[in-house]
Amino acid sequence: MFVAFRLGWMGVQALGLRLADASVHPTPPDWYFLIGRLNPMNAYVRLTNALMTEPERYHPLLTQPGDAEPVWISARFALLVLVAWAVAAPLLGYVRFERADLD
């Protein structure tokens, strides 16, 4: 799971930039940063960084827009992402297990 969330997620972001022809734009579009922040590992890093260090200081692995301050770079959004992953992933697993034919 570590490899999927650390390398795979960044691969999806890079593929999205390639498909969106990022060479035209000097900075990545907003959706690039949003996708990065939906990663549970990035959300965890952002939240712990905000709680244990200076809130304005960001981890070097977290991507963030230069000038704008969108809601998805906040610690509250990181907490929401972690709660969503903690609830949605087991719930989807449970639903799949209930529908599976175990005979």
N, C-alpha and C positions, 0 to 999 in steps of 0.2 A: 504494500500500500504506500510505503514511503516513496518508492520509485515512481509509482503512478501519480502521486500528488505533487512530488517535487519536480521530476523531469517531464512527465507526461503533460501536466497542466501548462508548464511553460512552452511545451511543444505545441499545444493547442493555441496558445496565444501567438506564437511565432507563425503558425500556419494561417491564423486569421489575418495577421498583418500582411503576409505574403499574398493572400487572396484579395485583400483590400488595397493592394498596390501601395504599400506604405512609402515607397520611394517618392511619391508625389507630395506627401505631407512631411514637414520637418519634425513634428512630434507625433507620437502614436495617438490615435483617437481615444475618446473617453471610454469606449467599451473595452478597450485593451486593459485599462486599469481596473475596471469593474470586474472583468473575468479573473484577473489576478487576485482580487480581494475576496472572491467567492470560494477560493481554495481554503479548506479548513486549516491547513498548516499556516498559511499567511494570516488568516484571521487570528489564530492562536498567538503567533508571533506579535501581531499588532496589539492584541489585548494585553499580553504580558508585558510588552514594551511600555504600554501606556500606564500600567499599574505599578511597574517596578522601577521605571526610569522616568526621564522627562517626557511628558506627553508629546512634545514637538519633535522629539528625536525619533527617527525611523530606522528600522533595521535595514541593512544594505541589500537584503534579498527582496524587500518589498518594493514593487514598482508604484510610483505615484506621479500624478500630473505635476507639472512645474508650477503654474500660476494659480490654477483653480483650487478650490477647497470643496470638492463634492462630498456628499454625505457618506459615500462608501469608503472614505479613508478615516472615518472616525472610529473610536474605540467602541462606541455603542453599536455601530454596524457590524464590527467584528464579533461582538457578543451575540448579536442576532444570527449571524452566519453560523457560529458554533452551536447555538441552540437548535437551529434548523437542521444542521447535520446530525446532531445528537438525537433528534426526534425522528427526522425523516428516514434516515438510513435504517435504523432498526425496524421502523414501521413498515417500510417497503420490504425488508427481509422477512418480517412476520407474515405479511400478506402473501408473498411468494411461497413461503413454506406452507401456509394453510391451503393454497391452491394446488400444491404439488401432489402428484400421485405417488405415495410411498409404498405401494404394494409391490 
